[in-house]
Amino acid sequence: MIRINLLGSEKKKATRAVAAFGAGQRLTVMCSLIVGAAVAGIGWWYWSLGQEAAQVDTEIVAAQQEAARLRS
């Protein structure tokens, strides 16, 4: 059976979903993430240099002790 709507009620139009962030806010968030990643990368690099410097200092002390032992 075919149903016919004779009341002529208005059809609801499909609405576009509103983005949670505007274009400016998205750009700000992305730039903040990039800056945060850069700061984290530089921090890790600085920390690894400190670790490597401590290891080299330990090796220098050991080499100096070995040289002193061999001289005597």
C-alpha positions, 0 to 999 in steps of 0.5 A, a space after each residue: 500500500 502506498 502512503 501519501 502525506 496530505 498534510 504538507 508538513 515541512 520537511 526538516 533540512 539536514 544541518 551541517 555539524 558544527 566543528 568543535 574548533 574553528 579554523 583559528 583554534 585548530 591552527 593554534 592547537 596544531 602550532 602549540 603541539 608542534 612547539 611542544 614536540 620541539 621543546 620535548 625533543 630539545 629537552 631529550 637531546 639536552 638530557 642525552 648530552 648530559 648523560 653522555 658527558 657523565 659517561 665520558 667523565 667516568 671514562 676519563 677518570 678510569 683512564 687517568 687511574 690506569 695511567 697512574 697505575 702504569 707509571 708506578 
